[in-house]
Amino acid sequence: MALIRFPYNDVNPMEIPDRNLMGVFAPPLMTPGRSSEEILADALTHPVGAETLAGALAGKRKVLIVSDDHHRPTPVRDMLPPVLAEIGRAGIPDRSVEIIMALGSHRAMSDSEMCQKLGSDIVDRFRVTNHEWTNPQNLYFAGRVAPGIDVWVNRKMRDFDFILGLGQIMPMDVCGFTGGCNIIIPGLCGPKTSADFHWVRVGIPAEEVLGKRENPIREAIDNSAMTAGLNAILNVVLDGHGKICGAVYGHPVEAHRKGVPLALEAHTVTLPEKADIVVADGFPFDIEFWQVNKALDNASVAVRDGGVIIIVSPCYEGLSVTHEKDIRRVGYRSKQEILRFVEEGKFTHRVAAVHMIQVAEATFEKHVTCILVTEGIPADVIRQVNLEYAPDPQSALAMAFARLGPDASVAVLNRASETLPLIQEH
């Protein structure tokens, strides 16, 4: 009997019979042989497709640093010191540097969350603000890009003469990979732009996007962010322990391209075949189901059609702080039904429909059952939105065996939100 533990203190372990267990899969532990400080310093002194940061800042007066938010585990507090040192050496005073949190359509960060993300010394030293994505007065129109996306972004991008984005590169279903120009689109854009670019994803099969750098969604993001004025990025790649194992600095598109192969190495796991049952935890993306959906997307690659996915996550803030009304009004259902509800105007924000289509592609479209083990969402709400609930992992496994039979194979994905399964070819 294999004992499977979860990265949450209040969640009981799961016992899986050895004859059923295909394996436990997790992002590999990388051994870069260098400290985080050395990796970051090397990236900043060897820019990709751009000048060094010090060179690029010559003659600049105001610098806007765009950081990803509390929904990402990016160690921004470790990335800022070398960046700020370069800015200081360029003769730009602290009063001319501002940090903005790229919320996308997430809720605003609290002061304590900013201190945890950036470091309290940084929050005390610099002006730090949240992107107000629903405030039209906070946005400006940067232009239109193919395929017909109106680029509305935070007006601070117009007011500063150098924009630097800080983020992390890892596989992601919506656009292939996080990082790069994502820091602006959707990080600093308005709701229409966010909906427009997310809508490009609708109609494109997940297997043509997840883990692939070049795809139509990424192209739309890159074009939009460059049109808006993003100058450079500093992105990291994290290993299975959440430690920095690589970094790239430079041109927002070219540097991101260089970082993607390392991200694939750091996040890909190989399964011998698709499993009947996939058990996936959401760590470290556990704030809400909107975020934990990354684990569901990745688990769907590893499960067979008609199988079961068990998602274990606290979902501390429920389904979604900013989109729960849309989710509960419509409920998770087939892709065609969601598209019909979009046409009928039942969504406050169309980006919520894209999220729900992702869930549909991972579950309903493949006749896959999703069982959610969480204390953050009441059982009746989970059932209301057409998912299944279990009070603990062992109960969820019993439900899965009851559905698929006692001989069903089980694969466990640790840190599933940042694990890209690859199925061996036979």
Helices and strands as residue ranges (DSSP letters): E 2-4, E 14-16, E 21-25, H 36-45, H 53-56, E 63-68, H 76-89, G 94-96, E 97-102, H 111-118, H 120-125, E 127-130, G 136-138, E 139-145, E 149-154, H 156-159, E 162-168, E 171-172, E 176-177, G 180-183, H 191-201, G 206-208, H 216-228, E 232-238, E 244-250, H 254-267, E 268-271, E 275-281, H 289-302, E 303-312, H 324-330, H 335-343, H 350-362, G 364-366, E 369-373, H 379-384, E 388-389, H 393-404, E 410-413, G 416-418, E 420-423
